[in-house]
Amino acid sequence: MRKPRDFDAALKTLNDKTRALKENKRRQLGELIVATGADVLDMETLAGALLVMAETSNSTEKEHWRKRGLAFFRDAAKPTARKSRGNPAGASAGGGTQTSPGSATRET
């Protein structure tokens, strides 16, 4: 005869995993804000920039942001990228301070 499954224990385990994943996501988002230099922005400015990005339906602009983000992570993976803090991929793209919340901190 089969042993009955403990659904309460399985549900508790799933809830614990969900809580841990959510906390990990929050921590990573905070680390990303600090790594990009966006932590120097006030909360209202950062929230406004993120809202504009989330509401944008322009696929060309979103692709530009994606490429800048890809370049950021690629450069961050290199040990020399932290010393120079340069952005070779974003340097030619410049011009749009409203397109990236972290771009204003690097220009000042």
N, C-alpha and C positions, 0 to 999 in steps of 0.2 A: 504494500500500500504506500502511496506517495505521501510525503510530508506536506502539510498545507503551507503555502507561501505566506510569508509575513509582509503584507502590503504596507503596513504602517512603517516598518523599518526601511523598506525600499523607498517609500515616499520621503522619509526623513533624510535618507542618503542623497536622493535627488535634490531636495531643497538645499541641503548643505553644499552640494556641488554648484548649484545655481548661484547661491550667495557668494561662494568663493570666486566664481567666474566674474560676477558683477563687480566685486571688490577689486579683482585683478585689472579689469577694464578701466575702472576709475583711476587706479594708481598709474596705469600706463598713459592715460590721457593727461594726467597731471605731469608726468615725466616728459611727455611730448611738448606740453606748453612751456616747461622750463627749458628743454633742449632747444626749442626754436627761438627762445628769447622773448616769447610773447608774455611771459610772467611780469614784465615791466609795464604792460598795458593795464589800465584800470579795468575792472570787471565789466563795466557797461560797454566799453569800446570792444573788448574781446567778444562779448556776447553779440554785439551788433555785427561784427565782422563774420562771426560764425553763422548768424542768421542769414546774412546776405549770401554766404556760400551755400547754405542749405536750400535757400529759396531759388537759387539761380538755375535756370533751365538751359542756359547756353552751353551746349556740349563742347564747343571749342574752348571756352574759358575753363570748363571743368577739366578738360584734357591738359591744358596748360598747367593748372594747379597740380594735377596728378604727376606730370613730368617733373615739376619742381620738387614735389614731395619725394619722388623716386630718387632724384639727384641728391636731395638732402640725406636720405637714408644711405645711399651709396657712399657719399662722402663721409658720413658719420661712422661708417664701418671701417674706414681707413684710419690708421693711427695718426697720420699727419693732419687729418682734416680738423681735428680739435684745436691744433696749434694755430693754424692759419685762419680758421673761421670764415674762409672764403666760400663763395658760391659761384663756381665757374659756369654752371649751367644756367643759373638765374641772373647772372650779370648781363647777358645779352638781352634777356627778357624784360628786365627792369621796367620802369615807367608806371606800373599800376600798383600804387600803394594800397588801393582799395581791394585788390585781388588777393592779397595775402596778409593775414594778421601779423605775421612775423617779419614782414619786409620792412616795416617802419622802424623796428628796433635796430636793424642792421645798417640803415642808412644814416642814423643819427650818431 
